Amino acid sequence: MNPRQPIARSAAFAAALALWACEPAQPQLGSQTNWIKACDTSDECGLMECLCGACTISCDDEAACAGQGLGVCVPPADAGSISLCGGTTPVSGMCLERCEDATCPTGTNCVSGVCQPAVAPDAHVIVDPDVRHQALIGFGASIAGSELAIVDHPNRSALFEAMFAQSGFDVVRMNSRFGEASTDALTASVEIVAEATLQLGQSPFVIMASASPPAALKANGSRSCTGDDPNCTLVRDAGGGFDYAGFAEYWRGSLEAYEAAGLHPDLVSIQSNVDWIPTEEQVSAACRFLPEEGTMAMTTADGQTIEAEFPGYLQALTLVESAVATLGTPFSFAAPEAGSTVMVERYTEVLSSDAYQAVALHSFGTDPAAIDPPHMEELRALAASVQKPLLQTEMEAGGLDTALLTHYFLALTDASAYLQAQFVSSTIDQESFALIGLDAETFETLPAYHALAHFARETAPGWLRVDATNDSNVLLSTAWLAPDEQALTVVLINPGDSELAAEISLAAPLNALLESALVTRTTFDGVERSAGLGELAGDRIVRVPSHAVVTVASGSD
């Protein structure tokens, strides 16, 4: 044994202590002081390592942490570990402090049940409740085609709870099922609305539409169309004109049947995707109307260019309104439910302002990664010019894209409602654009469900959008204030590739609303889905990981 070796080790240790004394204080193993520190690299953590932005050590059991005086071993699947790691599951457990009575040492915050290092803000969100915009109608989706699958599901009680109570979805769009061979679908639609009313504690907002009139009223003899068919439109009557009268009687009979069953829709749309005919690769229910009766050049499936004649939406809506006017209870109409945002004005400009009560459109073709703000603002101006609420009533998109499109329609067009195309699909597929997937035994909420629920769960009809500006060139922010000013909800979206720490500020006297605010987060790149993170920290800073949505909500609706 070399007798000098212990001396050399002692000298090296003394030198290390001297160097440590010259460096900023670092977390120490076995320390009884606040060892929870934020970090970027393990060089900042002394004898610990930097895990998910915090100085700690990995662990497999309690002994690894207790022996070092480093709290408890929090498993990788624990909500605390996941939230610390930006919504993703770490590869191992971590030594962390559990929150006691939601309190943590200075410099840390209680998030998902563990003390996490406080972080400096890199984005500042300023909510100004004095600048107010549109009133909210709500959020939801269409049940068209899935009525029987919903009411006959073996786990229907839990399904209804997920559809409405847990999500806050309060708008239901349905297709008229009047005149079909069986009345089961009509009865199921009424039953779903009744269940929604029980779950929500109030009636949902109901939009009734039609993908196509019955086959007898179609020029091609079928509700479905394909191949750019010029006969994908209204049949002609005995005099050679389009059968507007038959179309109007169909709608009168439909609304009368639903009224008799106890359902009065809040809005009626006489034709969904009024400007659309399925292409050669598609087969779908459809019926095309031009803004006014006339002809248009179109290319058929065999490549021929023809002048095709189509009925007018103006004429059809006029006769439908006249036909239902004698039913007793007034009906309100949404127009035109065009299949893209660019077609809306072509239809509304031929209608008198008293012919419809809401501007309805579909956002198909809108790319959330390439939003055209001037066009969106033109839609807002159009709705404002006729003094009608604007509703986006049908869209298909994935989780993050649904969140982005919802934000843009709310913030840029002043939309009062946003609806996904499908409430439920017949398969459980996390890539589906539906809100909920079903199979024969169970169901799962899908990414788009959580995206839309971030807006729906903590708002209600009549809430007002208020200004929520921020100084980030990435972060998106909206805020909603209850009419009695006793509740506030802020929704933050980070479409970027790096995490953001957003500080929320609200002027007095409403500043107190943030004191009890709860934070909910979904990370589409991770595993968090509508995960409750606990109360907003006293510093009003919330972490928004890459490709994530965060809701901060206070008070009660």
Stockholm file with secondary structure:
# STOCKHOLM 1.0

chainA/1-557         MNPRQPIARSAAFAAALALWACEPAQPQLGSQTNWIKACDTSDECGLMECLCGACTISCDDEAACAGQGLGVCVPPADAGSISLCGGTTPVSGMCLERCEDATCPTGTNCVSGVCQPAVAPDAHVIVDPDVRHQALIGFGASIAGSELAIVDHPNRSALFEAMFAQSGFDVVRMNSRFGEASTDALTASVEIVAEATLQLGQSPFVIMASASPPAALKANGSRSCTGDDPNCTLVRDAGGGFDYAGFAEYWRGSLEAYEAAGLHPDLVSIQSNVDWIPTEEQVSAACRFLPEEGTMAMTTADGQTIEAEFPGYLQALTLVESAVATLGTPFSFAAPEAGSTVMVERYTEVLSSDAYQAVALHSFGTDPAAIDPPHMEELRALAASVQKPLLQTEMEAGGLDTALLTHYFLALTDASAYLQAQFVSSTIDQESFALIGLDAETFETLPAYHALAHFARETAPGWLRVDATNDSNVLLSTAWLAPDEQALTVVLINPGDSELAAEISLAAPLNALLESALVTRTTFDGVERSAGLGELAGDRIVRVPSHAVVTVASGSD
#=GR chainA/1-557 SS CCTHHHHHHHHHHHHHHHHHHHSCCCCCTTCSSCCCCBCSSGGGSTTSEEETTEEECEESSHHHHHTTTCCEEECTTSHHHHHHTTTSCCSSEEEECBCBTTBCCTTEEEETTEEEECCCCSEEEEEEEEEEEEECCEEEEECTTCHHHHHTCTTHHHHHIIIIITTCCCEEEEECCTTSSCSHHHHHHHHHHHHHHHHHSSCCEEEEECSSCCGGGBTTSSSEEESSCTTSSBCBCTTSSBCHHHHHHHHHHHHHHHHHTTCCCSEECSCTTTTCCCCTTCEEECCCCBSSSEEEEEECTTSCEEEEEECBHHHHHHHHHHHHGGGSSCCCBEEEEESSGGGHHHHHTTSCGGGCSEEEEECTTCCTTSCCHHHHHHHHHHHHHHTCCEEEEECCCCHHHHHHHHHHHHHHSCCSEEEESCSEESSCCTTCSSSEEECSSCEEECHHHHHHHHHHTTCCTTCEEEEEEESCSSCEEEEEECTTSSCEEEEEEECSSSCEEEEEEECTTGGGGGTTCEEEEEETTSSCSSEEEEECCTTCEEEECTTEEEEEEESCC
#=GC SS_cons         CCTHHHHHHHHHHHHHHHHHHHSCCCCCTTCSSCCCCBCSSGGGSTTSEEETTEEECEESSHHHHHTTTCCEEECTTSHHHHHHTTTSCCSSEEEECBCBTTBCCTTEEEETTEEEECCCCSEEEEEEEEEEEEECCEEEEECTTCHHHHHTCTTHHHHHIIIIITTCCCEEEEECCTTSSCSHHHHHHHHHHHHHHHHHSSCCEEEEECSSCCGGGBTTSSSEEESSCTTSSBCBCTTSSBCHHHHHHHHHHHHHHHHHTTCCCSEECSCTTTTCCCCTTCEEECCCCBSSSEEEEEECTTSCEEEEEECBHHHHHHHHHHHHGGGSSCCCBEEEEESSGGGHHHHHTTSCGGGCSEEEEECTTCCTTSCCHHHHHHHHHHHHHHTCCEEEEECCCCHHHHHHHHHHHHHHSCCSEEEESCSEESSCCTTCSSSEEECSSCEEECHHHHHHHHHHTTCCTTCEEEEEEESCSSCEEEEEECTTSSCEEEEEEECSSSCEEEEEEECTTGGGGGTTCEEEEEETTSSCSSEEEEECCTTCEEEECTTEEEEEEESCC
//
